[in-house]
Amino acid sequence: MSGFDGIGGNVTVDGGKLWADILETARFGATPKGGIRRLTLTEEDRQVRDWFVRTCEALGCVVTFDSMGNQFARRAGTNPSLPPITMGSHLDTQPTGGKFDGIVGVLGGLAVLRALHESGRETRHPVELINWTNEEGSRFAPAMLSSGVFAGVFTEEEALAKTDRDGVRFEDALVGIGYRGAERCGDHPVAAYFELHIEQGPILEAERKTIGVVTGVQGMRWYEVTVIGRDGHAGATPMALRADALVGTAKLIEAVQSIALKHAPGAVGTVGLLENRPNSRNVVPGEVFFSVDLRDPDDAVIVRMEEAFRATAAQVASESGLEITIELVWDSPAVRFDPTCIDAVRRAADSFAYPARDIVSGAGHDAVYMAGVTPTTMIFIPCAGGVSHNEEESAETDDVTAGANVLLRAVLDADERLN
Ligand SMILES: [Zn+2]
């Protein structure tokens, strides 16, 4: 046994009720293919929010919502002067979303509140469950909008002014479903934040691990590259006199691949978009435009990858008579989660003897912004085939229960260790 004896006692979540909650809320926006279409601030979103309020209140929680519609279900602690240990994720989905992305985090948190309520277990801090508004960003871009306002990354004014494709303002949609609250978004002290989520990748399933101890979110940079050569007749232009932009591009694509491999296993590099001009079978290509996506858990590695790519580009340009420009168009720094919170998750997984491994998130989550304002980490569970943002998305009952159990014990551990 681990040092967890005593922390959490024998309290565990009711996995059957948790699964039943997943199926029950999946009715709000259910699609014929078994997925969910529950875009933020729609009627379906209102229905699941109302369900959230009713269900949390039945567990003795006080439910409030802020000016961005973020919902907070609070179970009181024994020391009312302490800010809450929070758990959360999102109940909105993609247009053809699944039953688990985001939902496991909110309903898993609900299972924790239920376990505390039914066991009568007391905590020093209040324990609070958060349902973030518009995590997906598919109706109102960008994603993670309301946790972003909460963390001060976006202003509330710019968020409220966002419009969907039909020209509906975010603020009007929020007022329309009755969830624009009086508390200003961000004016809500928190002591820590834990987010349970499906991995949305294949690693845990492939390695037969139940729990991913998430240590951070990888950094990411996007570049746009333009390679300019000289159009020429495919028959009449001798090889020695060509400036073939596509051949130069081929060398650069190969460089992205080899640079990423050189920094394996953490780094990834992708050329996913390419436009070849004039794209005619008997013309030597005179211009190519393509994208580069570089990611790694360590920003310093991304910088080194960029330097290597720029050096290769300079060499290709001088050897091949090409003009190559590289523009950095997006820089999303890596996030490292809080060591105390990560340790709480690791100890919780050990205490249940769940197979676990450290993992870095390849996707963005509300936890990315929360990490800027409070000790934060995440817990991953496997999903079938790593498939997500898809109606086929699926997870095993036992894994969902395990994730919620780890969330429960991590929260109890944090309650003891944090102030
Ligand atoms: Zn999500």
Boltz pocket constraint, residues with backbone or C-beta under 6 A from the ligand:
constraints:
  - pocket:
      binder: B
      contacts: [[A, 90], [A, 101], [A, 102], [A, 135], [A, 197], [A, 364], [A, 365]]
      max_distance: 6.0
